[in-house]
Amino acid sequence: MKTIPILIMLGLANMAQAAIKRQVVEYKDGDTVLEGFVAFDDSISGKRPGVLIVHQWKGLGDYEKKRAEMLAQLGYVAFAADIYGKGIRPKDTQAASAEAGKYKKDRKLLRARVNAGLAELKKQPLTDSSKTAAIGYCFGGTTVIELARSGANIAGVVSFHGALDSPNPEDGKNIKCRVMALHGADDPFVPAAEVAAFEDEMRQAKVDWELVKYGGAVHGFTDWNAKDPNMPGMLYNEKADRRSWQDMQQFFGELFGTTAK
């Protein structure tokens, strides 16, 4: 008899997993073919808020797809965008640095690619296009702030351990949405001067913004694959990961009135 509750729980878990639908989505920015990934809960009826996810410097991969599934379980339509292009997935840090560098040096191109992803999210049949947000990790964290600086029509953006610099701080005045930056307090790759400049940009532009710093966290604190003790500047931090995910959910609750599910 004791096994019955366990079997029921397993059955419910399998049903919940089966309700999450995953699809590869091909779309374009001009003539460039991009390949994104969408996840949503098929057991929910009707439209719901949509969340754009922007990948880290190695391109769209399993990590972002898992985050999309996690957002789908919360009741959102989650679309993981492809900034680099179909099939362009750097295999090592040197190649990733070179690829990411192309876009960090050309913010106009970066903004075009992320706006193409936002447009594709809004096209999804179950997305309530009036309720959208974007999140990004590392390179993607930088990218979603650029999305905001582009003047995109979006409710809010959340940057997880992204660079906060801007070649043109005046672009902060284009921001129409709320901005949340989730930052490792001990991140060696984002200098204090850069953080201060970001704060000043937000203040000068009168943006509705917030910056959350997690003590003891460095770069990549949400990346559960970053566990190499020989790379202390980029390391997973379970507490910061959990707390930042909770902070994001609270932020979305404020944006959309409640969580989607």
N, C-alpha and C positions, 0 to 999 in steps of 0.2 A: 504493500500500500504506500510505503514511503517514496516509492519511485514515481508515483503518478504526478505529484507536483513538479518534479524535475522534468518529466517528459512534457508536461504542459508548458513549462517555461522554455524548454528547448524548441517546442513547436511554435510558440509565440515569437521567439527570437528568429526562427527561420522564416516565418511569415513576414516579420518586419524587414528582414534582409531582402526577401523576394520583392517587397513593395518598392524598393529603391531601383529605379531604372537608370541605366547608364548608356550614353550614346556618344560616339565620335561624331563631331560636326565639322565639315569642311566649309570654309568661308573665305572671303578675300578682302584684302586692302589694296585697292587698285588692281594691278595685275598679279600681285603676290598671293599665292595660295597659302592659307593658314589652316591648321588643324587643331580645333579645340575639343573640349569634352564637357558634356552636360550631364547632371545628375538631378533627379527629382523623385519625390515620393508619390508613387502612382495610386496610393490608397487615399490620398487627399483629393477632394473634388474642387474644381474651380481654380481661378488664378490666385497667385500668391507672390510676395516680394521676391525679387531676384538679386542674387549676389554674384558679382564678377570676381574671379580669382586670378591674380597674376603671379606667374611662376618666379622662382629664384633663377640664378644666372646660368644654370645648366639646361634651362628650357622646361617646357611642360612635361611632367613625368608622373610617376606613381604617387609621389608625395602630394602634389596638387590634386590629383584625382581622389586620393583618400580624403583630403580636406573638403572636396566637393561633395563626397558621400556623407561626410559628417554634417555639412550644412543642409543637405537634402533630408537627413534624419531630423533636423530641427524644423523642417517644413518649408524651406526655401527652394527655389529653382537656382541651382548653382552652375555657373558656366566658367570653366577654366579656359582662359584665353591663351592664344599662341602669339607671342610677340615676334619670334624669330622667323617663322615660316615652316611649312610642312617638311618634316624630315630633318630639320636643323636642330640637333640635340647634342651639344658639346659633351665629349666623353671625359674630359679632364679639366682641371682648374685653369690651365693655361689657355685652352680653347674657349672655356667659358668666359674668362676674363676678356679675351679678344672680342667675343661676340657681344657680350654685355656692353663693352666699351663703345661699340659702334653706335648704340642707342643713347648711351649717356652723353656722348659727344654731339648727338643730333637729336635734341629734344623735340624738334618738330616731327621727325619721323617716329619717335617714341610715342608722342601724343596721338599721331595718326593711327598707329597700330593698336593702342589701348582703346581708342575711341571706336575702332572697328569691332573690337571685342565687346564693348558695351552695346553697340548697335545690335550685334548678334544675340546677346543676352535678351535684349528687349523684344527681339523677333520670336523668341521661343513661345510656343502656344500657351504655356501655363504661366508665363511671367506677367505680373501686373507692372506694365512699363512705367507707371507713375510712382512705383515704389522700388527703387533699385539702390544698391550700394556696391562698393568694391573693396576688396582686401588684397594685400600683396605681401610677399615674403622676400626680404633682402632686396635684390634687384626689383622684384615686384612691389615691394614697399615704396621704393623710390618712384616706381611707375604710377602707382595709384595717386600719389601726391601730384605728379605731373598731370594726371587725368583731371584732378581738381583744378590745377592751375590753368588748364586749357579752357575752363569755363563750362565744363560738361554739365548737362542737366541730370544730376544725380543727387540722392539725398545725403550721402555721406561716404567717406573713404576711411579705411583703417590700414595703417602701415605697420607691419610687424618687422622690427629690426631693419628698417630700410635707411638708406642714406637720406639726409634731409636737405642737402645743398640745392641751390638754385642758381643757374647762370644769370638769371634776371629776376631778382626779388620783387620787382614791380609786378610780376605776373601774379603775385598773391592777390592782387586786386581783382583778378578775373574769377576768383573762387566764389561759387554760389552755394556750396554745400558745407556740411559740418566735416571737420577733419579730426581724426584721432591718430596719434603716433604712439605706438607701444615700443618702448626702447629699453635696451639693456643698460643699466646705470654704469656698467664697467666695460661697455663696448669699445674696444681699442680702434675700431675702424671708422667710427663716427666721432671726430674730435669735439671737444666741448664748445669750441668756437662755432662749429657748424650747427650744433644744437641751439646755441644762443642766437645765431643768425636766423634760424628757422622760427624761433619764438618771436623775434623782432618782426619778421616778415608777416607772421600771422596777426600780431598786434597792429601793425601799421595798416594792414588791409581790413582790420576789424572782422576777422573771420571768427566763426563759432568753432573754437578749437580746443583740444586738450592734449597734453603730453603726459604719458604715464611712464615712470621709470621703475624698473624692477631691480632691487638691490641684489648684488652678486651675479647678475646675468650679464653675459657678454654677447657677441654677435651670434646670430643663428640659434637663439635660445629655444625656438619652437621646433627646430629640426631634429627629430628623434634619430636621424642617421649621423648627426654630428657628435660623435662620442670618442673621438681620438684624443687621448690625453696629451699627445705631442702637438696639438693645435689648441692651446688654451684660449686663444682669442676668438675661437668659434666653437661653441660647445653647447650641447643640449642641456636645458635646465628644466626639470619636471615642474617645479613650482611656478616658474615664470610662464611656462607653456600653459599650464592649467589656468593660472590667474588671468593671463592675457586673453584666453579663449572666453572666459567668463566676462571679462571687461568688454570684449567685442559683442557678446550676446546682450549685455545690458545696453550698450550703445545702439544696437539694432532695435531693441525694445523701445527706446526713446524715439528713434527715427520713424518707426512704423506703428507705434502705439502699443504694440505687444510683440512677442515672438511670433513667428509665422504659424507655428503648429499649436 
